[in-house]
Amino acid sequence: MPWDLRPILHGLGGLVGAFVLSFEEGAVMPDPAIFRTACRRLRVTPEATLMVGDSEETDGGAVSAGLQVMILPPAWLPARRGLEGVLKRLRIA
């Protein structure tokens, strides 16, 4: 069943560069097409894009699309999750 997250953002949608929803695109992760569509909408090349996810199975399709990929531990694991985990892995924080 399709799920559109835009209505729950309560005005924060302006902070998002593009929405690429599988039920609108006819492609579901890990299909590389959905990652290529996101890059096109953001006007970036796949090679210059970092995809951060938590599933090798679904987010790994970004590799086939030519993106750099960082797989984080799932949110239910206590260590290094969310933005803090991304920043630590990138050595920004």
Phi and psi in radians as a Rosetta constraint file:
Dihedral C 1 N 2 CA 2 C 2 CIRCULARHARMONIC -1.150 0.35
Dihedral N 2 CA 2 C 2 N 3 CIRCULARHARMONIC 2.566 0.35
Dihedral C 2 N 3 CA 3 C 3 CIRCULARHARMONIC -2.366 0.35
Dihedral N 3 CA 3 C 3 N 4 CIRCULARHARMONIC 2.054 0.35
Dihedral C 3 N 4 CA 4 C 4 CIRCULARHARMONIC -1.769 0.35
Dihedral N 4 CA 4 C 4 N 5 CIRCULARHARMONIC 2.001 0.35
Dihedral C 4 N 5 CA 5 C 5 CIRCULARHARMONIC -1.496 0.35
Dihedral N 5 CA 5 C 5 N 6 CIRCULARHARMONIC -0.156 0.35
Dihedral C 5 N 6 CA 6 C 6 CIRCULARHARMONIC -0.999 0.35
Dihedral N 6 CA 6 C 6 N 7 CIRCULARHARMONIC -0.750 0.35
Dihedral C 6 N 7 CA 7 C 7 CIRCULARHARMONIC -1.111 0.35
Dihedral N 7 CA 7 C 7 N 8 CIRCULARHARMONIC -0.445 0.35
Dihedral C 7 N 8 CA 8 C 8 CIRCULARHARMONIC -1.499 0.35
Dihedral N 8 CA 8 C 8 N 9 CIRCULARHARMONIC -0.056 0.35
Dihedral C 8 N 9 CA 9 C 9 CIRCULARHARMONIC -1.352 0.35
Dihedral N 9 CA 9 C 9 N 10 CIRCULARHARMONIC -0.225 0.35
Dihedral C 9 N 10 CA 10 C 10 CIRCULARHARMONIC 0.814 0.35
Dihedral N 10 CA 10 C 10 N 11 CIRCULARHARMONIC 0.995 0.35
Dihedral C 10 N 11 CA 11 C 11 CIRCULARHARMONIC 1.520 0.35
Dihedral N 11 CA 11 C 11 N 12 CIRCULARHARMONIC -0.086 0.35
Dihedral C 11 N 12 CA 12 C 12 CIRCULARHARMONIC -1.462 0.35
Dihedral N 12 CA 12 C 12 N 13 CIRCULARHARMONIC -0.116 0.35
Dihedral C 12 N 13 CA 13 C 13 CIRCULARHARMONIC -0.999 0.35
Dihedral N 13 CA 13 C 13 N 14 CIRCULARHARMONIC -0.459 0.35
Dihedral C 13 N 14 CA 14 C 14 CIRCULARHARMONIC -1.145 0.35
Dihedral N 14 CA 14 C 14 N 15 CIRCULARHARMONIC -0.277 0.35
Dihedral C 14 N 15 CA 15 C 15 CIRCULARHARMONIC -1.536 0.35
Dihedral N 15 CA 15 C 15 N 16 CIRCULARHARMONIC -0.117 0.35
Dihedral C 15 N 16 CA 16 C 16 CIRCULARHARMONIC -1.768 0.35
Dihedral N 16 CA 16 C 16 N 17 CIRCULARHARMONIC 2.214 0.35
Dihedral C 16 N 17 CA 17 C 17 CIRCULARHARMONIC -1.210 0.35
Dihedral N 17 CA 17 C 17 N 18 CIRCULARHARMONIC -0.556 0.35
Dihedral C 17 N 18 CA 18 C 18 CIRCULARHARMONIC -2.867 0.35
Dihedral N 18 CA 18 C 18 N 19 CIRCULARHARMONIC 2.539 0.35
Dihedral C 18 N 19 CA 19 C 19 CIRCULARHARMONIC -1.906 0.35
Dihedral N 19 CA 19 C 19 N 20 CIRCULARHARMONIC 2.252 0.35
Dihedral C 19 N 20 CA 20 C 20 CIRCULARHARMONIC -2.231 0.35
Dihedral N 20 CA 20 C 20 N 21 CIRCULARHARMONIC 1.791 0.35
Dihedral C 20 N 21 CA 21 C 21 CIRCULARHARMONIC -1.870 0.35
Dihedral N 21 CA 21 C 21 N 22 CIRCULARHARMONIC 2.268 0.35
Dihedral C 21 N 22 CA 22 C 22 CIRCULARHARMONIC -0.993 0.35
Dihedral N 22 CA 22 C 22 N 23 CIRCULARHARMONIC -0.656 0.35
Dihedral C 22 N 23 CA 23 C 23 CIRCULARHARMONIC -1.238 0.35
Dihedral N 23 CA 23 C 23 N 24 CIRCULARHARMONIC -0.309 0.35
Dihedral C 23 N 24 CA 24 C 24 CIRCULARHARMONIC -1.600 0.35
Dihedral N 24 CA 24 C 24 N 25 CIRCULARHARMONIC -0.453 0.35
Dihedral C 24 N 25 CA 25 C 25 CIRCULARHARMONIC -1.691 0.35
Dihedral N 25 CA 25 C 25 N 26 CIRCULARHARMONIC -0.334 0.35
Dihedral C 25 N 26 CA 26 C 26 CIRCULARHARMONIC 1.275 0.35
Dihedral N 26 CA 26 C 26 N 27 CIRCULARHARMONIC 0.354 0.35
Dihedral C 26 N 27 CA 27 C 27 CIRCULARHARMONIC -2.390 0.35
Dihedral N 27 CA 27 C 27 N 28 CIRCULARHARMONIC 2.436 0.35
Dihedral C 27 N 28 CA 28 C 28 CIRCULARHARMONIC -2.163 0.35
Dihedral N 28 CA 28 C 28 N 29 CIRCULARHARMONIC 2.449 0.35
Dihedral C 28 N 29 CA 29 C 29 CIRCULARHARMONIC -0.998 0.35
Dihedral N 29 CA 29 C 29 N 30 CIRCULARHARMONIC 2.380 0.35
Dihedral C 29 N 30 CA 30 C 30 CIRCULARHARMONIC -1.658 0.35
Dihedral N 30 CA 30 C 30 N 31 CIRCULARHARMONIC 0.280 0.35
Dihedral C 30 N 31 CA 31 C 31 CIRCULARHARMONIC -0.967 0.35
Dihedral N 31 CA 31 C 31 N 32 CIRCULARHARMONIC 2.115 0.35
Dihedral C 31 N 32 CA 32 C 32 CIRCULARHARMONIC -1.007 0.35
Dihedral N 32 CA 32 C 32 N 33 CIRCULARHARMONIC -0.405 0.35
Dihedral C 32 N 33 CA 33 C 33 CIRCULARHARMONIC -1.037 0.35
Dihedral N 33 CA 33 C 33 N 34 CIRCULARHARMONIC -0.633 0.35
Dihedral C 33 N 34 CA 34 C 34 CIRCULARHARMONIC -1.212 0.35
Dihedral N 34 CA 34 C 34 N 35 CIRCULARHARMONIC -0.581 0.35
Dihedral C 34 N 35 CA 35 C 35 CIRCULARHARMONIC -1.276 0.35
Dihedral N 35 CA 35 C 35 N 36 CIRCULARHARMONIC -0.668 0.35
Dihedral C 35 N 36 CA 36 C 36 CIRCULARHARMONIC -1.124 0.35
Dihedral N 36 CA 36 C 36 N 37 CIRCULARHARMONIC -0.695 0.35
Dihedral C 36 N 37 CA 37 C 37 CIRCULARHARMONIC -1.072 0.35
Dihedral N 37 CA 37 C 37 N 38 CIRCULARHARMONIC -0.765 0.35
Dihedral C 37 N 38 CA 38 C 38 CIRCULARHARMONIC -1.055 0.35
Dihedral N 38 CA 38 C 38 N 39 CIRCULARHARMONIC -0.761 0.35
Dihedral C 38 N 39 CA 39 C 39 CIRCULARHARMONIC -1.103 0.35
Dihedral N 39 CA 39 C 39 N 40 CIRCULARHARMONIC -0.761 0.35
Dihedral C 39 N 40 CA 40 C 40 CIRCULARHARMONIC -1.044 0.35
Dihedral N 40 CA 40 C 40 N 41 CIRCULARHARMONIC -0.786 0.35
Dihedral C 40 N 41 CA 41 C 41 CIRCULARHARMONIC -1.139 0.35
Dihedral N 41 CA 41 C 41 N 42 CIRCULARHARMONIC -0.572 0.35
Dihedral C 41 N 42 CA 42 C 42 CIRCULARHARMONIC -1.482 0.35
Dihedral N 42 CA 42 C 42 N 43 CIRCULARHARMONIC -0.124 0.35
Dihedral C 42 N 43 CA 43 C 43 CIRCULARHARMONIC 1.046 0.35
Dihedral N 43 CA 43 C 43 N 44 CIRCULARHARMONIC 0.810 0.35
Dihedral C 43 N 44 CA 44 C 44 CIRCULARHARMONIC -2.262 0.35
Dihedral N 44 CA 44 C 44 N 45 CIRCULARHARMONIC 2.716 0.35
Dihedral C 44 N 45 CA 45 C 45 CIRCULARHARMONIC -1.473 0.35
Dihedral N 45 CA 45 C 45 N 46 CIRCULARHARMONIC 2.586 0.35
Dihedral C 45 N 46 CA 46 C 46 CIRCULARHARMONIC -0.969 0.35
Dihedral N 46 CA 46 C 46 N 47 CIRCULARHARMONIC -0.673 0.35
Dihedral C 46 N 47 CA 47 C 47 CIRCULARHARMONIC -1.124 0.35
Dihedral N 47 CA 47 C 47 N 48 CIRCULARHARMONIC -0.406 0.35
Dihedral C 47 N 48 CA 48 C 48 CIRCULARHARMONIC -1.747 0.35
Dihedral N 48 CA 48 C 48 N 49 CIRCULARHARMONIC 0.252 0.35
Dihedral C 48 N 49 CA 49 C 49 CIRCULARHARMONIC -2.069 0.35
Dihedral N 49 CA 49 C 49 N 50 CIRCULARHARMONIC 2.403 0.35
Dihedral C 49 N 50 CA 50 C 50 CIRCULARHARMONIC -1.888 0.35
Dihedral N 50 CA 50 C 50 N 51 CIRCULARHARMONIC 2.120 0.35
Dihedral C 50 N 51 CA 51 C 51 CIRCULARHARMONIC -1.734 0.35
Dihedral N 51 CA 51 C 51 N 52 CIRCULARHARMONIC 2.127 0.35
Dihedral C 51 N 52 CA 52 C 52 CIRCULARHARMONIC -1.908 0.35
Dihedral N 52 CA 52 C 52 N 53 CIRCULARHARMONIC 2.146 0.35
Dihedral C 52 N 53 CA 53 C 53 CIRCULARHARMONIC -2.488 0.35
Dihedral N 53 CA 53 C 53 N 54 CIRCULARHARMONIC -3.052 0.35
Dihedral C 53 N 54 CA 54 C 54 CIRCULARHARMONIC -2.255 0.35
Dihedral N 54 CA 54 C 54 N 55 CIRCULARHARMONIC 0.235 0.35
Dihedral C 54 N 55 CA 55 C 55 CIRCULARHARMONIC -2.434 0.35
Dihedral N 55 CA 55 C 55 N 56 CIRCULARHARMONIC 2.004 0.35
Dihedral C 55 N 56 CA 56 C 56 CIRCULARHARMONIC -1.061 0.35
Dihedral N 56 CA 56 C 56 N 57 CIRCULARHARMONIC -0.608 0.35
Dihedral C 56 N 57 CA 57 C 57 CIRCULARHARMONIC -1.152 0.35
Dihedral N 57 CA 57 C 57 N 58 CIRCULARHARMONIC -0.916 0.35
Dihedral C 57 N 58 CA 58 C 58 CIRCULARHARMONIC -1.546 0.35
Dihedral N 58 CA 58 C 58 N 59 CIRCULARHARMONIC -0.720 0.35
Dihedral C 58 N 59 CA 59 C 59 CIRCULARHARMONIC -1.375 0.35
Dihedral N 59 CA 59 C 59 N 60 CIRCULARHARMONIC -0.285 0.35
Dihedral C 59 N 60 CA 60 C 60 CIRCULARHARMONIC -1.122 0.35
Dihedral N 60 CA 60 C 60 N 61 CIRCULARHARMONIC -0.330 0.35
Dihedral C 60 N 61 CA 61 C 61 CIRCULARHARMONIC -1.070 0.35
Dihedral N 61 CA 61 C 61 N 62 CIRCULARHARMONIC -0.393 0.35
Dihedral C 61 N 62 CA 62 C 62 CIRCULARHARMONIC -1.115 0.35
Dihedral N 62 CA 62 C 62 N 63 CIRCULARHARMONIC -0.549 0.35
Dihedral C 62 N 63 CA 63 C 63 CIRCULARHARMONIC -1.087 0.35
Dihedral N 63 CA 63 C 63 N 64 CIRCULARHARMONIC -0.785 0.35
Dihedral C 63 N 64 CA 64 C 64 CIRCULARHARMONIC -1.108 0.35
Dihedral N 64 CA 64 C 64 N 65 CIRCULARHARMONIC -0.460 0.35
Dihedral C 64 N 65 CA 65 C 65 CIRCULARHARMONIC -1.471 0.35
Dihedral N 65 CA 65 C 65 N 66 CIRCULARHARMONIC -0.090 0.35
Dihedral C 65 N 66 CA 66 C 66 CIRCULARHARMONIC 1.683 0.35
Dihedral N 66 CA 66 C 66 N 67 CIRCULARHARMONIC 0.129 0.35
Dihedral C 66 N 67 CA 67 C 67 CIRCULARHARMONIC -1.451 0.35
Dihedral N 67 CA 67 C 67 N 68 CIRCULARHARMONIC 2.721 0.35
Dihedral C 67 N 68 CA 68 C 68 CIRCULARHARMONIC -1.346 0.35
Dihedral N 68 CA 68 C 68 N 69 CIRCULARHARMONIC 2.480 0.35
Dihedral C 68 N 69 CA 69 C 69 CIRCULARHARMONIC -2.292 0.35
Dihedral N 69 CA 69 C 69 N 70 CIRCULARHARMONIC 2.373 0.35
Dihedral C 69 N 70 CA 70 C 70 CIRCULARHARMONIC -2.154 0.35
Dihedral N 70 CA 70 C 70 N 71 CIRCULARHARMONIC 2.073 0.35
Dihedral C 70 N 71 CA 71 C 71 CIRCULARHARMONIC -1.733 0.35
Dihedral N 71 CA 71 C 71 N 72 CIRCULARHARMONIC 2.088 0.35
Dihedral C 71 N 72 CA 72 C 72 CIRCULARHARMONIC -1.665 0.35
Dihedral N 72 CA 72 C 72 N 73 CIRCULARHARMONIC 2.793 0.35
Dihedral C 72 N 73 CA 73 C 73 CIRCULARHARMONIC -1.069 0.35
Dihedral N 73 CA 73 C 73 N 74 CIRCULARHARMONIC 2.577 0.35
Dihedral C 73 N 74 CA 74 C 74 CIRCULARHARMONIC -0.967 0.35
Dihedral N 74 CA 74 C 74 N 75 CIRCULARHARMONIC 2.654 0.35
Dihedral C 74 N 75 CA 75 C 75 CIRCULARHARMONIC -1.018 0.35
Dihedral N 75 CA 75 C 75 N 76 CIRCULARHARMONIC -0.450 0.35
Dihedral C 75 N 76 CA 76 C 76 CIRCULARHARMONIC -1.335 0.35
Dihedral N 76 CA 76 C 76 N 77 CIRCULARHARMONIC -0.204 0.35
Dihedral C 76 N 77 CA 77 C 77 CIRCULARHARMONIC -1.412 0.35
Dihedral N 77 CA 77 C 77 N 78 CIRCULARHARMONIC 2.401 0.35
Dihedral C 77 N 78 CA 78 C 78 CIRCULARHARMONIC -1.230 0.35
Dihedral N 78 CA 78 C 78 N 79 CIRCULARHARMONIC -0.467 0.35
Dihedral C 78 N 79 CA 79 C 79 CIRCULARHARMONIC -1.612 0.35
Dihedral N 79 CA 79 C 79 N 80 CIRCULARHARMONIC 2.397 0.35
Dihedral C 79 N 80 CA 80 C 80 CIRCULARHARMONIC 0.913 0.35
Dihedral N 80 CA 80 C 80 N 81 CIRCULARHARMONIC 1.011 0.35
Dihedral C 80 N 81 CA 81 C 81 CIRCULARHARMONIC -1.979 0.35
Dihedral N 81 CA 81 C 81 N 82 CIRCULARHARMONIC 2.894 0.35
Dihedral C 81 N 82 CA 82 C 82 CIRCULARHARMONIC 1.163 0.35
Dihedral N 82 CA 82 C 82 N 83 CIRCULARHARMONIC -2.795 0.35
Dihedral C 82 N 83 CA 83 C 83 CIRCULARHARMONIC -1.049 0.35
Dihedral N 83 CA 83 C 83 N 84 CIRCULARHARMONIC -0.652 0.35
Dihedral C 83 N 84 CA 84 C 84 CIRCULARHARMONIC -1.021 0.35
Dihedral N 84 CA 84 C 84 N 85 CIRCULARHARMONIC -0.755 0.35
Dihedral C 84 N 85 CA 85 C 85 CIRCULARHARMONIC -1.122 0.35
Dihedral N 85 CA 85 C 85 N 86 CIRCULARHARMONIC -0.700 0.35
Dihedral C 85 N 86 CA 86 C 86 CIRCULARHARMONIC -1.081 0.35
Dihedral N 86 CA 86 C 86 N 87 CIRCULARHARMONIC -0.861 0.35
Dihedral C 86 N 87 CA 87 C 87 CIRCULARHARMONIC -1.091 0.35
Dihedral N 87 CA 87 C 87 N 88 CIRCULARHARMONIC -0.681 0.35
Dihedral C 87 N 88 CA 88 C 88 CIRCULARHARMONIC -1.140 0.35
Dihedral N 88 CA 88 C 88 N 89 CIRCULARHARMONIC -0.717 0.35
Dihedral C 88 N 89 CA 89 C 89 CIRCULARHARMONIC -1.190 0.35
Dihedral N 89 CA 89 C 89 N 90 CIRCULARHARMONIC -0.542 0.35
Dihedral C 89 N 90 CA 90 C 90 CIRCULARHARMONIC -1.506 0.35
Dihedral N 90 CA 90 C 90 N 91 CIRCULARHARMONIC -0.084 0.35
Dihedral C 90 N 91 CA 91 C 91 CIRCULARHARMONIC 1.085 0.35
Dihedral N 91 CA 91 C 91 N 92 CIRCULARHARMONIC 0.664 0.35
Dihedral C 91 N 92 CA 92 C 92 CIRCULARHARMONIC -1.613 0.35
Dihedral N 92 CA 92 C 92 N 93 CIRCULARHARMONIC -0.617 0.35
